[in-house]
Amino acid sequence: MKVLLSWLRDFAPFEGDPVALGEQLSDLGMAVESMDRLGEGLDGIVVARVLDLRPHPDADRIQLVDVDRGDGEALQIACGAFNMAVGDLVPLATIGTVMPGGMEIGRRKMRGEWSNGMLCSGRELGLGDDHSGILVLPSDAEPGQDVTAALGIESDVLYDLEINPNRPDAMSVAGVARDLAARLKLPFALPNPQVTTSDIRAEDRARVEIVDPDLCGRFVARVLHDVVVGESPAWLQRRLTALGMRPINSLVDVSNYVMLELGQPNHAYDLARLGGGGLRVRRARDGERLVTLDDVERRFTTDDLLICDLDDAPVGIAGVMGGASSEISEATTDVLLELAWFQPLSVARTSRRLGLRSEASARFEKGTDPEVLELAARRFAELLGADAGLADGVIDARGELPERPTVRVRTERVNEVIGDELVPVAIRDLLEPIGFAPTIAGTDDHDVTIPSWRPDCETEIDVIEEVARHHGYSRIPRRVPRSPISGGLSPRQRERREVRQALVGLGFTEVMPMPFLAPGDLSRAGLDDDGILVANPLVAEESVMRTSLLPGLCKVLAYNASHRNPDVAVFELGHVFNRPADPSATLPDERERVAAASGGADATAAVRTWRALAARFHVDHELVNADVPGLHPTRGATIHVDGQQVGVVGEIDPDVLGAFEVPGPVAYLDLDLTTLLALRHGPEAYRPVRLVPSSDLDLAFEVDEAVPAAALEPLLREAAGDLLVDLRLFDVFRGPSVADGRRSLAYRLRFQAADRTLTDADLAEVRARCIAAVESELPASLRG
């Protein structure tokens, strides 16, 4: 919302530093996003008359314009705008002028033709946002005259305010001025339009009917006759332009001015083009159509509210936009002015469905003031002045308006929320200047009547917010709030944190890929391409809910590899979303998983990672060789705890790595935390520390490629018995010394007794048992 300081001064005597006023606006919750000083830096810009227009010989998008800057000489300007005509008066920045934006104007060639200055748009002069063409000046300006004198420009300040959605009253200059005047303890007054009515009676010229009173709470109409459609006054045009609206004609400009000033949208209909001489407000019929002012045909449903003439033909969309059939033209002489209150949700629903958002709908859908309609109508007539006569009488049709609530506001609760010690009189003095009407209720409380322009305030906490705003957030003492509830982590949260800490301790870095995948990512990862599709994805590359963490980690590895960092170790702890086993279920099967990937590492590294986690959570497990989707066909296994599968471990399939352009090998571990942490786990009973020396034995077995390493470990553990304190696979070898189709698995076994140092005979005996156990159960032989 943009407001001019001069316009604010129409409501209250604001003086002082504009920067300080801006700080007050920000402290009231209307943050000043920018502040521009207007009417400064326009020295050297004069009025020039267009003498001739001709095409540039070598540029289609540039024309040559001859202008007279008041000395009777033709001056050639090269210009990229085409909205001028011969005889128009335009602003000319002469050579040597420094524009408000800091650009210095010089004589220069444009595609071989000299340009002796620059013709200016409104935005280049700092007079608005319009950059669509050159600013055409009023016809009474004189060539050679300073543009500031021609436009009557005075120095002003333009504030661009951030208005929160819960502040419909601040969508008007009057609403902003009311708030600022209350903060500065200045007198505030709305305009009191002085209008004279004619002998013509409005009721004799027009009628209004409300068919659906639940959607239209009030409809006020005034009749204007002997209308002359022309240009609006220069001062009014300047204000509209500064606030980003392009002046069109007197009726349209006054309509926009009243909306910006009082926050009340309005619409003027050509009364002669209204069938039956009046308006009817009703719900649309399904499939009904209307061509709106933007020349687009709109189709409606029964949820939409239409403005129709008394012949029941649609002439406008209530609260959104008027229709082309009753548009004001230069031939208009009689006008029916509409000012209404429409149900906000109805306007918002229609505007959103049609994709048609206007300045009017932005205000109606937040809630307008039903009590300001008559004032806005009189203000409209006053601004038109002698360009129209005002018929006597107001056509005021009533529907169902929301009641103005009265809210009990407790002083104790106010101080409890804002953290201060306000007395009841101070609360009253803060609320009354902004239109709230408090009356004493009991000793310390108030019954507060909400003003009609604040539909956002319905409860006690809403009123307390107003008290806090006008008391000043900066005046509220700063305190650290104390909670009666002491914080803490749930058991699951602690275990989740332990998983993270363990993986970080093992050298992994946590990553957070997107939880959504692109179509085809699952199949590229060797998984079933049955992910659940997102109904409203922001982009197509994020339209599939992931069923595995594997594709996301592959993308992370690929990104690092492309930046010459291939051997990274990363993990993710997140949720996956599978199709539910029950077809009637309305939600996906959502499970929490953790996955870790190590670039440049093989399956044994993944197994070591899993064993470290298993030791941290004290779970007994079994690795079962399996063909796991996404993993290497012969280097993958499933992890089982208490007979349930809780994850997979191994190497990522080379085809998957190739699809994601990741250099291999890559060790991979994926665990279902939801299942794992639901099983029996936790600290084991303490065991005595063995104080005697330990002894290590290394055993290497040559086995078939089809024999998993996991098959040897339980045999070795059982054969070693209680003397075994550690077992580790430390080498996997394939080479000329090993037969084709076989590989060598080397294990280090650590033995230690509780009460004595083991002898060579003890070690020889246990070594023999281990070798016999493996060679008798598996197609394996000891390597020399």
Protein Blocks (a to p, Z undefined) as FASTA:
>chain_A
ZZdfklmmmmoccedjfklmmmmmmmnopacfbdcdehihighiacdddfbdcddfkbfk
bccddddehnopacddddfbfkbcehiacddddehiacfkopacddddeehiacebjddd
fklnopajbfkbccdddfkbcehiafklmnopacdddddddddfklmklmpfklmmmmmm
mmnopacddddddddddfbdfklmpccddfblmlmmbdcddddehiacddddfklmmmmm
mnopacfbfmlmmmmmmmmmnopacddddfklpghiiaddddddehiacddfkopacddd
fkbccdddfkopafbdehiaccfklgccfkbmbdcdddddddfklmmmmmmmnopacfkl
mmmmnopafklmmmmmmmmmmmnmmmbccdehjddddddddddddddddfklmmmmnopa
cdfklmmmmmmmnopacddehjlbccddddfklmmbmbfklmmmmmmmmnopklpccddd
ddfbdcdddfklmmmmmmmmmmmmnopacddddfbdcehklmmnopacfbccdfbbfbfk
lmbccfbfklmmmmmmmmmmmnopabccdddddddddddfblkbcbdcdddddddddehi
afklmmmmmmmmmmmnopacdddddddehiafklcccddeehiafbdcddddfklmmmno
pacddddddddfklmmmpccdddddddddfbdcddddddddddfklcfklmmmmmmmmno
mmlmbdcdfbdcddfklcehiacdddddddddfkbccdfklmmmmmmmmmmmmmmmpccd
ddZZ
